[in-house]
């Protein structure tokens, strides 16, 4: 017999699983598009995706806005070891974005802890239909700061 009602715990687990799938998809896309910066044994993965990729339950669970003109920046710090790569490591993440007219906005990062991995999401509102955004991010871990600068064309849809 299949029960159609969900408990709050199962809903949270489903939301976390969905978010983890989106983040892993973003991480895989990042590797394919070379959207990471290497600092010795550490890599900072940085992906930007449209908020509508998130399921409504996941967005609600993390108080994220889905919709047209809403994107998310995903930051993950990983360390390369002999056994492969670590999962996302805890870090301090801060940064800002600027448009072509040099109008700057500070990013507000949300820490997402999934089992033994940590990721950081920052919501981004896109004003124009296609807007080039310049990212200036700092990731600090174990007393070392890793600066990341990149540009990305974002779309409102």
N, C-alpha and C positions, 0 to 999 in steps of 0.2 A: 504494500500500500504506500502511495506517495502522499506525503503531507505537504499541502501548499502553503502553510503558514511558516514564517521564519521567526526564530528567536532573535532578540537583539544581538546576541553573540554571533549567531550564524550570519546575520546581515553584516556585522563588522568584519568578520572573516572574509566574506565574499567581496566586500568593498576593498579590503586590503589586498586580496588576491588579484582583483581587477587592476588596482593601482600598480602593484608589482609587475603585472604583465605589461602594462603601458610603459613603465619605467625600463623594464628589460628590453622591450621593443625599441624604445628610444635609445638605449645603450647600444643595442645591436646596430641600429641605424647610424649611431654616432661612429662606431668603429668602421662601418662601411664607407661613410662620408669623411673619414679622418677628422671628426669633430672632437678631438681631444688634444690636450697639450701635455707633453712629457717633461717631467722634472726628475731626472735620475731614475730611481725605482718607482716613482709615483707618476700616475696619470690623472689628470682632471678631465673627466668626460663632461661635455656640455652639449645639450640638445635643446632645441626649441620646438614645441609642437602646439597645434591648435587645441584649445581646451575641450572642444567637442569630441576629441578622441577618448576622453574620460567618460565612463558610464555615469549617469546621474547620481547613483548611490555613492560612488567613489567621491565625486565632487562634493556631495553633501557631507560625507563623513569627514572630509578635511576642510570644509568651509571654503571651497574653491568655486569660482564663478565659471560656468560653462556658457558659451555662446559666441555669436559673431563678434569679431574684434577682440576676443580674449585668447591669449596664448600663454604658455607656461614655459619657463626656463627650468631645466633639470640639470643639477650639478651633482656629480658623484666623484669622490676621491678614492682611487684604488691604488694598491701597492703591488708591484710585480715581485713574485718570489719564485724560488726554484720549483715550487709545486703549482705554479700558475698565478693568477691574479686574485687578490683579496676581494671581498665584497666591499660595498661602499663603507668608507671609514668615517667616523665622527670628525668634524672639523668646524671651524668658524667660517661662515661664508657671508660676504658682503659685496655690494657692488652697485653699479648704476648703469643706466642706458642713456643714450643721446640720439636724437634724430639728426637728419641732415642740416637742420637749422641750429644745431648745437643746444637744443633745449634738453636739459638733463632731468632725470627722475631717479630717485633712489629706489632700489629694489628691496622688497620685504620678503625674506626667505622663510619658508616653513620647513622645519626638520621633519622628515618622515622616517620612522624606524620600522623596519620590516624584518622580524626575526633577528638575524645577526648582521643586517646591512642598514646603512644610513644614506639617505638621499636628501637633497635640498631642492625645493620648488619655489619659484618666484612668479607670481602672476604678472602678465604684461598686457596692457590695453593698447590695441592698435587703432590709431585714429583714422588713417587714410587707407584706401583700398590696398595699396602695396607701398609699404614703408620700409626703408632701409634703417636698421637700428644698429648702433655701435654699442657693444657690451664692454664694460670694464669691471672685471670680477677679481676678487681676492679670496683665496682659500688658505686658511691658516691651520696647520696641523703640527703638533709637537714643537711649537715655537718657530716654525718656518712658514713663510708666506709665499704662496705661489700665485703670481699675477697672470690673469688671462685676459686677452683682448681679442675680440673678433667682431665681425659684422654679419648681419643676416637680414635678408629681405623677408618681411612678415606680411601676411595677407589677412584682410579682414574676414574673409569667409572661412 
